[in-house]
Amino acid sequence: MHGVFFDLTIIICLAAILAIIFRMLKQPAILAYILTGIILGPLGLYAIENHESLTSLSEIGITLLLFMLGLELKLGELRSVGKVALITGVGQIVFTSVIGFGLAILLGIEPVAALYLCIALTFSSTIVIVKLLSDKKDLSSLYGKISVGFLLVQDFFAIIALILLSSLSNGGGEMPGLLEIVLILLKAAALFLLTVFLSNIFFPRLVHVLAHSQEVLFLVSLALAFGLSAFASSDFIGFSIEIGGFLAGLALANSIESTQIVARIRSLRDFFIVIFFVLLGMNLVFTDAVAVLPVAILLSLFVLLGNPFIVMVLLGLLGYRKRTSFLAGLTVAQISEFSLIVIFLGNRIGHVPDSVVSTVTLVGIITFTLSTYAIMNGDRLYTLLQVALGVFEKSKPSERTLGNAGEMKNHIIVVGAHRVGRTLINALGNHKDRLVVADFNPDLTSQLDADGYTVVFGDIADPSIQEAARISYASVVLSTMPDFEDNIILTRSVKNQNPKAKVIITAQYEEDVADLYRAGADYVARPYELAGKSLARLLKKDDPSVFDPLRERDLRKYQLQIST
């Protein structure tokens, strides 16, 4: 018998070897981790004995993944997509479950098992999608925010479904009543409102005080993530650790130190989330796989094509452009780890036969694999299909420009109006007549429109938004947005349509700089480096009083009265 350390060593070493091979083959790392689990579990290359301990470690990865998602989303940004996320999430659940149930009946599956199967086909993996969007650096994009929004809606309904199904396995077979369901909704509302209150009043001040010690800040951030996750998943609340981790991140998102917290936690998250994906592969079941393969392929096609179709129709009806609808649709082209839990639960209480368990397992492998490729190559797929996708876009989409660049030429386009972007826009206020601002945050764009700026609302990676901003006629295109993939697309588009235009991009990470230059950027700015150089120039003047007028300017700006 060996300990958890030995089991963990085997997992990490095998996952590292496969990750290197997959990287050489330019394949997503997630697939390497799931394959590690399949090799160790279903294929039986090595017998893992400390499964319970490893499960606990994987839950740490889930908590940190959703904690970082909450840190990077911000409450204001969540509000901007809340309505569409709720409508799309509920609509997709209803249509997928109804169609999935009918399809299961047509395939000869018994009604009770068909009910479990349609539930399993309905929900997509928030954890997988957040990891993929994070790897693509697309979490801050419009479609990324919408996707995360309706996936969280799915998670909420998944919790309710799991509670209902779990009640059947507790011996009595009685479904919980309306009062219990109402209580769940009230708990959810109370927990969310408490998070909103603390994120505005208490946590920003606490974090600011703790920021003087990075070690203490890191430890307290982890304590909040784990504590709220444990509280949310307790018997008293009854939610999942995912919801708790997300709310913990949301609580700290308004603090100015949130970026520093993200930077310190990222590596820790990446380590523990590897264990989650390995265990996901280990839990797959392959009984009678050959016999159920045709049914599994048919159901996989429904998930891969049907779910995105439903989301694209819903977003199209809500007025979103075809690119946003398509990329968001790709994020529901797989089942989730919750799907496996539901099927295993049904099998344990005798409602689901082994053949359906094997079917869902194969559907999971097929959809996890193919949807990963689809999401990571979403922009290429969109380029190939954009003409056909026109049927999903209204003639006058509401994801529209608040104004457009009209007949402007030799203008300056600023992409991104948050923090760095807003500072830049304010500095260029005297050139308002030749400035075009592009952003997909409705609150920011509405404010800028009211201030008299020419504003284009939408995702700049969308060709129609680029046309509205008239990148073909701009003299300078300057992007302050953090999304690496969109910056690459924007740079290439500008250089293809308008080679003479100067393209200036801000890079969030050092490793992105070379790729942006290769894409054609004329200059890649790193905000922290620029800030350091600016301070160095002031210090070189060897006159401490040079900071006095800068200080007075800030005191006037923030209406502060501080005695010296």
C-alpha positions, 0 to 999 in steps of 0.5 A: 500500500502506498500513500497519497504522495506516491499517487500524486507523484505518478499523476503529476509525472505522467500528466507532465510527460503527456502535456509536453507531447501534446504541446509539441503536437500543438494540442490543448493541455486539458486533453493531456490531463484527461488522457492521464486519468483514462490511462490510470483509471479505465485502462488500469495502468496504475491503481490509485488507492487514495482516491478520496484524498485526491478528490479533495485536492481537485476540489481545491483546484475547482475553488481556485478556478472559480475564485479567479473567475470572480476576481476577473469578472467584477460585479459591474461587468456581470450586471451588464450581461445578467439579463442575456445570461439568464434568458439564454441559460434558461432557454437553452436548458428548456430546449435542450432537455425537451429535445434531448428527452424526445431523442432518447425516447426515439432511441428506445431508452426507457422514460425514467432513464431518458429523463436522466439522460436529457438532464445529463445532455443539458448542462455544460462544464463551467470548469472546462469552459472557464479554463479554456477561455482563460487559456485563450485569454478570452474571459474579458471578451463579450462572448466570454462574459455572456458564456460565463453568465449563462453557465453560472445560470446552468450551475444554479439549476444543476444544483436544484436538479441534483437536490431533487435527484438526490432525494430519490436516493435517500430511501423514501423516493419522495421529491422535495416540496415547493417550500424547499425549492423556494428556500433554495432560491431565498438562500441564493438571493441572500448569499448573492446580496451579502456578497454585493454588500461586502464587496462594496463596503468591507472587503476593498478596505480590508484588502487595502490594509492587508496589501502592505504584506503580500504574504498576509494578503495571499493567505487571507484571499485563500482563506476567503475562497476556501471559507466561502466555498465551504460555507456555500457547500455546507448542509445549511446552504446546500450549494456547490463549492463552485458557487462559493469560490465564484462569490468569494472572487466576486467579493474581492473584485472591486479592490484595486489589489485584485490583479495582484491576488490573481497573479499570485494564485494563478500557478497554484490554481493551475497545479490543483486543476490538473488533478481535477481533470485527471480524476475526471478521466479516471472516473469514466466508465467504458462497459459495452463501449462498442455496443453503445457507440452508434447511440453515443455518436448520435447524442454527441452530434446533438450536443456538438451541433444542437446545443450551439444551434439553440444558443445561437438562435437565442442570442440572435433573437436577443439582437447579438451579432453572429460572431458573438452568438457563434463563439458563445454557442461553442461553449455549450458543445460538451457535457459537464462533470455534473452530467456524469454525477447525475448518471452515476446517481441514477445508476446507483438507485437503479433508474439508469442501466449500465448501457446508458452510463457507458453511453454518457461516458463516451459522449463526454469523451467525444464532446470534451475532445471536439469542443476543446478544439472548436473553442480554441480555434473558434475564430478560424471556424467563424471565418470559414462559416461567417457567410452561412452564420448570417441567418442567426443575425438580425438585419439590425442587431441590437449589439449595435454602435451607439454612434459610428465613425461615419465618414471619418478618416485619419482618426484615432481608434481607442479600443477599451475604455476601462482604466488605461483606456479611460486615462488615455481617452481623457488625455486625448480629450482635446482631440475628441473630434477625431477620436473613436472609442470601441468597447463592449461594456454598455455602462462605459460606452453610454457614459462616453456617448453622453460625454460627446465621444464617438463610440462603437459598442461591440467586440472589436474582433467582429468584422462588422464592428471593425467596419463601424469603427472604420479601421480601414481609414484610421491613422492610429489604432490603439488597444488597451484591452487585455484579451490577447486573442482579440488583440491578435485578430485586431492587429492582423485585420488592421494590417491587412486592411490598412497597412499604413496605420500604426497599431499600438497594443498593450500586453498584459503578460510578458510572453504575449509581446513577441506574438503581438509583434509577429502579428504586425503590431508597431509597438507593444506597450507594457503598462507596468514598464511604462509606469516604471520608466515614467517614475524613473524619468522624474527621479533622474531630475534629482529634485524631490519637489517634482512630485508636488504638483502631481500630488496636488493635481491628484488631491484636487481630482479626488477631492482630498484634503490631507495636511502635510 
